[in-house]
């Protein structure tokens, strides 16, 4: 019997995007920075302000997926 992996937000659940959507350079930097901040022992409050259409939801989904995969938090 094959065991299933633990649930994770690492799989994007957004419509029409899937894993084929790659972040832009500025998005990659923000994703990495927010992920590092949220994986610290003392987690600071985080606020992401950006113009409409800049990919805030996409970036936050990636950040939460990274944190979920590293911390085993769903």
C-alpha positions in Angstrom: 0.0 0.0 0.0 1.3 3.4 -1.0 1.1 6.2 1.7 -0.1 9.6 0.6 2.0 12.7 1.3 0.8 15.0 4.0 -1.6 17.7 2.9 0.2 20.9 1.8 -0.7 24.2 0.3 2.3 23.7 -2.0 -0.1 22.8 -4.8 -1.7 25.9 -6.2 -5.5 25.7 -6.3 -6.1 28.7 -8.5 -8.2 28.5 -11.6 -6.4 28.3 -14.9 -2.9 28.8 -13.5 -1.4 25.6 -12.1 2.3 25.1 -12.0 2.9 26.5 -15.4 2.6 30.2 -14.2 6.1 31.4 -13.3 6.6 34.5 -11.1 8.2 37.6 -12.5 11.5 38.6 -11.1 10.0 41.2 -8.6 7.4 38.6 -7.5 10.2 36.0 -6.9 12.0 38.4 -4.6 8.9 39.3 -2.7 7.9 35.6 -2.4 11.4 34.7 -1.1 11.4 37.6 1.4 8.0 37.0 2.8 8.7 33.3 3.1 11.9 34.0 5.0 10.1 36.4 7.3 7.3 33.9 8.1 9.6 31.0 8.7 11.5 32.9 11.5 11.1 31.9 15.1 9.3 35.2 15.8 6.9 35.8 13.0 6.4 39.4 12.2 3.1 40.8 10.9 3.3 41.1 7.1 1.5 43.4 4.8 1.7 43.2 1.0 0.6 46.4 -0.7 0.8 46.6 -4.5 -1.1 48.0 -7.4 -4.1 46.2 -8.9 -3.0 43.4 -11.2 0.5 43.0 -9.7 -0.2 39.4 -8.6 -0.7 39.8 -4.9 -3.0 36.8 -4.6 -0.6 34.7 -6.7 2.4 35.7 -4.6 0.6 35.1 -1.3 -0.5 31.7 -2.5 3.1 30.8 -3.3 4.3 32.2 0.1 1.7 30.2 2.0 2.6 27.1 0.0 6.3 27.5 0.9 5.5 28.0 4.6 3.1 25.1 4.6 5.7 22.8 3.0 8.4 23.8 5.4 6.4 24.0 8.6 4.1 21.1 8.0 1.2 23.5 8.5 -1.8 23.4 6.3 
